[in-house]
Amino acid sequence: MVQLIFHGLYLFFFVLEFILCISIISSWIPGFKQWKSILSEFLEPMLLPIQFCLRHSVFQVKTIDLSPLLALIILSYLQTFFYQLIK
């Protein structure tokens, strides 16, 4: 039962990581404004706390939003953590 929960969490973080990568790539390509708005609505609850922490830290960058990159690193770490628990 516990293995099933860990496997489900692993898949959940994998899907979030995939959606975040699509959001990052769509921000570089012009013409994907509808996709970007849909993905930002989905990812906003995850990115807002990271943006808040970045605004109140030493890493204040006005020109680039580093929150998707940090979210990708955190999701990758969590995905690896739950993958190790599955084994």
Secondary structure as the mmCIF struct_conf table of DSSP 4:
data_model
#
loop_
_struct_conf.conf_type_id
_struct_conf.id
_struct_conf.beg_label_comp_id
_struct_conf.beg_label_asym_id
_struct_conf.beg_label_seq_id
_struct_conf.end_label_comp_id
_struct_conf.end_label_asym_id
_struct_conf.end_label_seq_id
HELX_RH_AL_P HELX_RH_AL_P1 VAL A 2 TRP A 28
BEND BEND1 ILE A 29 ILE A 29
TURN_TY1_P TURN_TY1_P1 PRO A 30 GLY A 31
HELX_RH_AL_P HELX_RH_AL_P2 LYS A 33 ARG A 55
TURN_TY1_P TURN_TY1_P2 HIS A 56 HIS A 56
BEND BEND2 SER A 57 VAL A 58
BEND BEND3 LYS A 62 THR A 63
HELX_RH_AL_P HELX_RH_AL_P3 SER A 67 ILE A 86
#
